[in-house]
Amino acid sequence: MARLGTETAFEVLAKARALEAQGREIVHLEIGEPDFDTPKAVVAAGIAALERGETHYTPSAGVVELREAIAEWLKARRGLAVDPAKVIVAPGAKPIMFYALLALLEEGDEAIYPDPGFPIYSSMIDFAGARGVPIALREKNAFDVDLDELRSLVTARTKVLILNSPHNPTGGVLSPSTIREIARLARERDLWVLADEIYGEILYEGEHRSIVREDGLAERTILLDGFSKTYAMTGWRLGFGVFPAPLVVPVTKLVTNSVSCTATFVQRAGVAALAARPPEVDAMVKAFRERRDRIVAGLNEIAGITCTVPRGAFYAFPNITGLGLGDSARVADRFLNEAGVAVLAGTAFGRYGEGYLRLSYANSLPNIERALDRIGAWTAEARAATARI
């Protein structure tokens, strides 16, 4: 149990709620959750399934209709030819990460993961008894992978490479050339790839390209995706993975041993979400784009802060080293307690996140404006106070 990490976002949320209970007004930019309701047609499908009495067990890998719908959707949206028999449904996308790493890693193995990156990657690698090896994502490279550095990290013990694009927390997107070279490396060094594509539909330019499309990658890649971000279904808990054939039966056993199956009515709602793209999805992405443009512009107007433009997901990752107010954790804590804005320190996503903060713009424009005003006023006062010392 001591090897398990956590998500700082939930810890900061708890601190923010405690301040609100004391009468403080807090602007929440810490949680990575769409602030939109689940599309009405999806909700209706879930309710209809409940009213039909679909509240019983299903096969552990998921109902056939949803697995087929996922395969069809991946063909239409990602250009992937997927056998529905290789699709495994889970209560959220995070279990797919858990199952894949638990199935592939053991003591003595190494797994490379992005840093900064989703903290559960390193947590699960440690939990499986393997050694996590961070690959630094740097602002000077637009938070893309440095291929020479990646090659230098691969050893005889390396078994798994984790990718996340669009990326949490930076909003970066892997370039097509990077994807091609990573695929080449995976083939040459016989690596498994865990491709986290949960933000694949929240992209502001171009089309999402999955590494599974590269030659020889389908048989060595676990594609992780889900419904939480695209369809604002975080509380429904519905995700899926596409597994190479040798992993399907073992991972299905892991599902049976851990959660038995995913709620039947939730799966029926998933079928409805994929059958006809709800108009609310495109409206949500449009709103995220507007918020992205505003928060990035606003952050860049604050002396001591610079922020690159994220190309996907719904996070800004500003560089705060110019503020001269201490490390990321200290600044994030002061933002919350003194400015009333809940954000995450970049180090919540790994040591290479030092010097940055993560701000989720899955919040309304008025709240984003309020947060920018507070951050601007607070930083000006804090820097002035530091100058006087």
Number of C-alpha atoms within 10 A of each C-alpha: 5 6 12 13 15 13 13 17 19 13 13 21 18 12 16 24 16 12 16 13 10 9 9 13 14 19 19 23 24 26 22 21 18 21 13 15 12 22 17 13 17 23 20 13 20 23 17 15 18 15 11 10 11 18 13 10 13 16 15 21 25 23 19 15 13 23 26 17 18 26 19 20 19 15 13 11 13 17 15 16 15 19 16 17 16 20 26 26 29 27 21 21 23 21 22 28 25 18 21 24 22 18 14 16 22 17 12 11 19 24 28 23 23 26 24 26 28 19 20 17 23 28 17 23 29 22 21 20 16 23 20 20 18 20 22 21 20 16 15 7 10 18 21 20 22 14 15 8 11 16 12 9 15 20 12 9 12 22 22 26 23 22 22 23 26 26 28 25 27 34 25 28 24 21 13 13 9 16 20 15 13 21 23 16 16 21 15 9 15 14 19 22 26 24 22 25 21 25 23 24 20 24 23 16 8 7 12 22 20 20 25 23 16 15 12 14 20 20 15 22 23 25 25 23 25 28 22 21 20 23 24 19 25 19 11 20 19 24 25 27 29 27 26 18 15 11 19 18 14 14 20 22 15 19 23 14 11 12 13 18 22 24 20 21 22 23 29 22 24 27 21 19 23 18 14 11 15 17 11 18 20 15 11 20 19 15 16 25 20 13 22 26 14 16 23 21 16 20 23 15 14 17 14 17 18 20 20 19 18 25 24 27 32 29 29 29 28 22 23 23 16 11 19 14 16 12 17 23 19 11 23 23 19 19 20 21 16 13 21 23 27 26 26 30 26 29 22 23 26 18 14 19 24 19 22 27 28 30 26 26 31 24 22 14 17 10 16 24 15 16 23 21 15 18 21 19 13 17 21 15 12 15 15 11 10 10 9 6 5
